[in-house]
Amino acid sequence: MKKDYYDKKGINLDSTFAAMKQLKGDMPVKTHAFVNITAEDLFAHNDKKSKCLYDSLGYGYMDMVAKTKGVLFSIQADKAEGLARCGRVIKESLEVKHEFGLSKPADKVDPATILAAVDANLVSHEYRVASNSVYLEDAGQAGSKIAIRHCEPDGHVEWNLTGFAGTPARFSVGLSWTTAEYATQGKVLWGLSAGNLNQSSAAEGPGTSHAVTVSGLTPNTVYYFQALSWDEFGQEKRSEVLSFRTLPDWNISGLGGNAARTSASLQWSTLEYPTKGRVHYGLSADNLDQQTAETAVANSQNVEITGLAPDTTYYFQCSAKDEFGLEKRSDVIALRTQPDWGITGFAGAATRSAVSLVWNTPDQTTQGKVLWGNSPALGNESATGAAGLSHSALVTGLNPSTDYYFQAVAMDADGNVKSSNMIVVRTADDWEIAGFSGTATQTTVSLGWHTPGYSTSGRVYWGQSESGLDQSADDAASGSSHSVTVDSLTPDTLYYFQAASTDADGIEKRSAVVAIRTEKVPLPTWTIANFTGSATKNSATLTWETT
C-alpha cells in the first residue's frame, strides 16, 4: 500500500537516489539506517527476499541501504553502542579528500574571492580552472569539516597600459600601446609641449592592442604624445609623455651620370629621407618611354642602365618615392654614349729575327693579342699583357728575309672582340762583312770593313800565318762601318788579317783572311856633282863629288 502511494507521487528508489546525488554533488553517497528492532526480530516473521516486510523499517530503507552499500544498525539493545558502531564504520569508510568541485560553473566563480577553511581554520588553496575545483594540500583528516566560499565575478579585471611607443614620419607619427589584460577604449593626447596636450586622436576599439596615427603634422617638428585608455567601469590609465620629431621634408639632389659605349650610370640622393627610386629614359626629353626597376629604400641611389646604342644621346630623369606614396622627379639630363671603338695604327717594324708591333684602341680600354704566321692562316698567338688603350707586342725567333703575316685582336670588358686588318712585315736581310781591306806602311796596317744595315762591334784577328791569327785589335765603337789600325809591325813583312763582327743578338761573323805586306825600308839616295876634268897630251884627269 505504501509503495503504491509513493509511486503515484513519483517517489521511488531511483528518484530518491538522484535527489541525494544532486544534494551532495560529487561527494560519495552512502546510506546507513538505524532500526529499533533486532535483525532476528525483523526476520522472524519475514523472509529475507520478501518484497513486503512485517514490522517494516519504513518504506525504501532496505533498498536505499543496499543500493549505496550502506550498513543497517540496530539500536534496540543499546542505543549508544549502536551509534558508536555507526561512527566507527563511517570514519573507516571515508578517505581524506583534497580536491573539491565547485557547485557553480567557472564563469560564475571569481578566483580572487575564494576562501577555504578546514575545521573553521583558513588554509591555502589552488583554484584549478580546467576542472573548476579547489585543491587543498592540507585537507585535515577524516571527519574534518571543509568550508569553501566564493563570489561571482563583477566583470572588473585589473589591467595596465604598457608598451607605449611611436614611429615618426614626415607628416605623421604612428603610436601604439597595449592593455593586455583587458579590452579598453583608447586615444592619444598630443600637442606642441608636454604641458599642453590640447589635441586628441581616438583609437579604434575597444581592444587590448591600440594603434593611432596622428596625421597632418609639420615636418621637422617636435610633438608630445600621451596614450590614454579606460574601461567600462570608469577606470582610466595614462602612459608617460613621449616626444617625437617628425622627419624633414626631402628632395632629389645631385643627379648626375656617366655614359660608356653601351651603358650609362646614374646617381642621385634624397639626403633627408630614404626613398625608393627608378630612372626614366628615352631618346628625347619629351618621350622618356623606358624605365628601370625600382631600387631598394636608401638615401643614395646608383642605377646602371645597359643595352644602349653607342654614340647616341639619351635623356634621363630619376623619380623617388617614400613609404607614404609621395613621388618626386628630378630635372631631365642628357648623356651621350661613347662611340664604338676600333683598332687603329696597327704597324710593325722588323729586325732580322723579330717584329715589333703596335696598335691602339683609343675609345675603349681593351685586352690585346697578336695572331701571326708565315701565311694568312695565322697559326700562332702572342699576348700583349695588361689592358689599356695602347698596345704593343714583340714576336721573336723569326727567320731573316721572310714575309710574316700579323693581325691585332682586342677585347673589351663586355667581351666584345674586334680584329685589325692583316699586315705583312718582312724581316730584315741577314748581314755580312763586306769590303774588308787594308793599307800598309813600314810598321802599320790600317784595315776597314762594313756590316751594311746592322750595327755590330768590330775586331781584327792577325798573325804571321793564316792559321796563326793569335793577336787581335778592337774597334772602339759599334756601328755598321769599322776601322782598326794594327801598329808596331816589322817592315817588309807579310801579315795575315781577318775581320770579325758581332751583332746585338751575339751572332759573330768573320771575313776571309787577307795577307798584307808592310813596306820595305828604302835604300839611301846620292848624286854626282862637280864632275870636271883636265887633259894633257897623253892623259886626262877627271874629278867629281857624290853627295
Residue pairs with C-beta under 8 A, 6 or more apart in sequence:
2 59
3 59
6 12
6 59
6 60
12 60
13 60
13 63
13 64
13 67
16 60
16 64
17 29
17 64
17 67
17 68
20 29
20 31
21 29
25 101
25 103
26 101
27 97
29 68
30 68
30 69
30 70
30 90
30 93
31 64
31 65
31 67
31 68
31 70
32 65
32 70
32 71
32 72
32 73
32 86
32 89
32 90
33 57
33 61
33 64
33 65
33 70
33 71
33 72
33 73
34 73
34 74
34 75
34 82
34 83
34 86
35 42
35 57
35 61
35 72
35 73
35 74
35 75
35 76
36 74
36 75
36 76
37 55
37 74
37 76
38 74
38 76
38 77
39 72
39 74
41 55
41 76
42 53
42 55
42 57
45 54
45 55
46 53
46 54
46 55
53 62
57 72
61 72
62 72
64 70
65 71
65 72
71 86
71 89
73 82
73 83
73 85
73 86
74 82
75 81
75 82
75 83
91 142
91 143
94 142
94 143
95 142
96 139
96 140
96 141
96 142
96 144
97 139
97 146
98 135
98 136
98 137
98 139
99 128
99 131
99 133
99 134
99 135
99 136
100 133
100 134
100 135
100 136
100 146
100 148
101 131
101 132
101 133
102 109
102 132
102 133
102 134
102 148
102 150
104 150
104 152
105 132
106 129
106 132
107 153
108 152
108 153
109 127
109 132
109 150
109 152
109 153
110 150
110 151
110 152
110 153
110 154
111 127
111 129
111 150
113 150
113 151
114 125
114 127
114 134
114 148
114 149
114 150
115 122
115 148
115 149
115 150
116 122
116 123
116 124
116 125
116 134
116 136
116 146
116 147
116 148
117 123
117 146
117 147
117 148
118 136
118 138
118 139
118 140
118 144
118 145
118 146
119 140
119 144
119 145
120 145
120 147
123 136
123 137
123 138
124 136
124 137
124 138
125 134
125 135
125 136
125 148
126 134
126 135
126 137
127 133
127 134
127 135
128 134
128 135
134 148
136 146
139 146
140 146
155 233
156 231
156 233
156 235
157 181
157 182
158 181
158 182
159 179
159 180
159 181
159 182
159 184
159 231
159 235
159 237
160 179
160 180
160 181
160 237
161 177
161 178
161 179
161 227
161 229
161 237
161 238
161 239
162 177
162 178
162 179
162 180
163 176
163 177
163 178
164 175
164 176
164 177
164 227
164 239
164 240
164 242
165 175
165 176
165 177
165 242
166 173
166 174
166 175
166 176
166 225
166 242
166 244
167 173
167 174
167 244
168 244
168 245
168 246
168 247
169 246
169 247
169 323
169 324
170 219
170 246
170 247
170 248
170 249
170 250
170 273
170 322
170 324
170 326
171 215
171 216
171 217
171 218
171 219
171 246
171 324
172 213
172 214
172 215
172 216
172 217
172 246
172 324
173 213
173 214
173 217
173 223
173 225
173 244
173 246
174 211
174 212
174 213
175 188
175 211
175 212
175 213
175 214
175 225
175 227
176 209
176 210
176 211
176 212
177 186
177 210
177 227
177 229
177 239
178 208
178 209
178 210
179 186
179 208
179 210
179 229
179 237
180 208
181 208
182 208
182 231
183 205
183 206
183 207
183 208
183 231
184 205
184 206
184 207
184 208
184 210
184 229
184 230
184 231
185 203
185 205
185 206
185 229
185 230
185 231
186 202
186 203
186 205
186 206
186 207
186 210
186 212
186 227
186 228
186 229
186 230
187 200
187 201
187 202
187 203
187 212
187 227
187 228
188 200
188 201
188 203
188 212
188 214
188 225
188 226
188 227
188 228
189 197
189 199
189 200
189 225
189 226
189 228
190 197
190 199
190 200
190 201
190 214
190 223
190 224
190 225
190 226
191 197
191 198
191 199
191 223
191 224
192 221
192 222
192 223
192 224
193 224
194 224
194 241
194 243
197 224
197 225
197 226
197 241
200 228
201 212
201 213
201 214
202 212
203 210
203 211
203 212
204 211
210 227
210 229
214 223
214 225
217 223
217 246
218 246
219 246
219 247
219 248
219 249
220 245
220 246
220 247
220 248
220 249
221 245
221 246
222 243
222 244
222 245
223 243
223 244
223 245
223 246
224 241
224 242
224 243
225 241
225 242
225 243
225 244
226 238
226 239
226 240
226 241
226 242
227 238
227 239
228 236
228 237
228 238
228 239
229 236
229 237
230 236
230 237
247 272
247 273
248 272
248 273
249 272
249 273
250 270
250 271
250 272
250 273
250 275
250 320
250 322
250 328
251 270
251 272
251 328
252 268
252 269
252 270
252 318
252 320
252 328
252 329
252 330
253 268
253 269
253 270
253 271
254 267
254 268
254 269
255 266
255 267
255 268
255 316
255 318
255 330
255 331
255 333
256 266
256 267
256 268
256 333
257 264
257 265
257 266
257 267
257 316
257 333
257 335
258 264
258 265
258 335
259 265
259 308
259 314
259 335
259 336
259 337
259 338
260 337
260 338
261 310
261 337
261 338
261 339
261 340
261 341
261 363
261 364
261 412
262 306
262 307
262 308
262 309
262 310
262 337
262 414
263 304
263 305
263 306
263 307
263 308
263 337
264 281
264 304
264 305
264 308
264 314
264 316
264 335
264 337
265 302
265 303
265 304
265 305
266 279
266 301
266 302
266 303
266 305
266 316
266 318
267 300
267 301
267 302
267 303
268 277
268 300
268 301
268 318
268 320
268 330
269 299
269 300
269 301
270 277
270 299
270 320
271 299
271 300
273 299
273 322
274 297
274 298
274 299
274 322
275 297
275 298
275 299
275 320
275 321
275 322
276 294
276 295
276 296
276 297
276 320
276 321
276 322
277 294
277 295
277 301
277 303
277 318
277 319
277 320
277 321
278 291
278 292
278 293
278 294
278 295
278 303
278 318
278 319
279 291
279 292
279 303
279 305
279 316
279 317
279 318
279 319
280 288
280 290
280 291
280 316
280 317
280 318
280 319
280 329
281 288
281 290
281 291
281 292
281 305
281 314
281 315
281 316
281 317
282 288
282 289
282 290
282 314
282 315
283 312
283 313
283 314
283 315
284 315
285 315
285 332
285 334
288 315
288 316
288 317
288 332
292 303
292 305
294 321
295 301
295 303
297 323
301 318
301 320
303 318
305 316
308 314
308 337
309 337
310 337
310 338
310 339
310 340
311 336
311 337
311 338
311 339
311 340
312 336
312 337
313 334
313 335
313 336
313 337
314 334
314 335
314 336
314 337
315 332
315 333
315 334
316 332
316 333
316 334
316 335
317 329
317 330
317 331
317 332
317 333
318 329
318 330
319 327
319 328
319 329
319 330
320 327
320 328
320 329
321 327
321 328
338 363
338 364
339 363
340 363
341 361
341 362
341 363
341 364
341 366
341 410
341 412
341 418
342 361
342 363
342 418
343 359
343 360
343 361
343 408
343 410
343 418
343 419
343 420
344 359
344 360
344 361
344 362
345 358
345 359
345 360
346 357
346 358
346 359
346 406
346 408
346 420
346 421
346 423
347 357
347 358
347 359
347 423
348 355
348 356
348 357
348 358
348 406
348 423
348 425
349 355
349 356
349 425
350 356
350 398
350 404
350 425
350 426
350 427
350 428
351 427
351 428
352 400
352 427
352 428
352 429
352 430
352 431
352 454
352 503
352 505
353 396
353 397
353 398
353 399
353 400
353 427
353 505
354 394
354 395
354 396
354 397
354 398
354 427
355 372
355 394
355 395
355 398
355 404
355 406
355 425
355 427
356 392
356 393
356 394
357 370
357 392
357 393
357 394
357 395
357 406
357 408
357 425
358 390
358 391
358 392
359 368
359 390
359 391
359 392
359 408
359 410
359 420
360 389
360 390
360 391
361 368
361 389
361 391
361 410
361 412
361 418
362 389
364 389
364 410
364 412
365 387
365 388
365 389
365 412
365 413
366 387
366 388
366 389
366 391
366 410
366 411
366 412
367 384
367 387
367 410
367 411
368 383
368 384
368 387
368 391
368 393
368 408
368 409
368 410
368 411
369 381
369 382
369 383
369 384
369 393
369 408
369 409
370 381
370 382
370 384
370 393
370 395
370 406
370 407
370 408
370 409
371 378
371 380
371 381
371 406
371 407
371 409
372 378
372 380
372 381
372 382
372 395
372 404
372 405
372 406
372 407
373 379
373 380
373 404
373 405
374 402
374 403
374 404
374 405
375 405
376 405
376 422
378 405
378 407
378 422
380 395
382 393
382 394
382 395
383 393
384 391
384 392
384 393
391 408
391 410
393 408
395 404
395 406
398 404
398 427
399 427
400 427
400 428
400 429
400 430
401 426
401 427
401 428
401 429
401 430
402 426
402 427
403 424
403 425
403 426
404 424
404 425
404 426
404 427
405 422
405 423
405 424
406 422
406 423
406 424
406 425
407 419
407 420
407 421
407 422
407 423
408 419
408 420
409 417
409 418
409 419
409 420
410 417
410 418
410 419
411 417
411 418
428 453
428 454
429 453
431 451
431 452
431 453
431 454
431 456
431 501
431 503
431 509
432 451
432 452
432 509
433 449
433 450
433 451
433 499
433 500
433 501
433 509
433 510
433 511
434 449
434 450
434 451
434 452
435 448
435 449
435 450
436 447
436 448
436 449
436 497
436 499
436 511
436 512
436 514
437 447
437 448
437 449
437 514
438 445
438 446
438 447
438 448
438 497
438 514
438 516
439 445
439 446
439 516
440 446
440 489
440 516
440 517
440 518
440 519
441 518
441 519
442 489
442 491
442 492
442 518
442 519
442 520
442 521
443 487
443 488
443 489
443 490
443 491
443 518
444 485
444 486
444 487
444 488
444 489
444 518
445 462
445 485
445 486
445 489
445 495
445 497
445 516
445 518
446 483
446 484
446 485
447 460
447 483
447 484
447 485
447 486
447 497
447 499
448 481
448 482
448 483
448 484
449 458
449 481
449 482
449 499
449 501
449 511
450 480
450 481
450 482
451 480
451 482
451 501
451 503
451 509
452 480
453 480
454 480
454 503
455 478
455 479
455 480
455 503
455 504
456 478
456 479
456 480
456 482
456 501
456 502
456 503
457 474
457 475
457 478
457 501
457 502
458 474
458 475
458 478
458 482
458 484
458 499
458 500
458 501
459 472
459 473
459 474
459 475
459 484
459 499
459 500
459 501
459 502
460 472
460 473
460 474
460 484
460 486
460 497
460 498
460 499
460 500
461 469
461 471
461 472
461 497
461 498
461 500
461 510
462 469
462 471
462 472
462 473
462 486
462 495
462 496
462 497
462 498
463 469
463 470
463 471
463 495
463 496
464 493
464 494
464 495
464 496
465 496
466 496
466 513
466 515
468 496
469 496
469 497
469 498
469 513
473 484
473 485
473 486
474 484
475 482
475 483
475 484
482 499
482 501
486 495
486 497
489 495
489 518
490 518
491 518
491 519
491 520
491 521
492 517
492 518
492 519
492 520
492 521
493 517
493 518
494 515
494 516
494 517
495 515
495 516
495 517
495 518
496 513
496 514
496 515
497 513
497 514
497 515
497 516
498 510
498 511
498 512
498 513
498 514
499 510
499 511
500 508
500 509
500 510
500 511
501 508
501 509
502 508
502 509
526 546
526 547
527 546
527 547
528 544
528 545
528 546
529 544
529 545
529 546
529 547
530 543
530 544
530 545
531 542
531 543
531 544
531 545
532 542
532 543
532 544
533 540
533 541
533 542
533 543
534 540
534 541
535 541
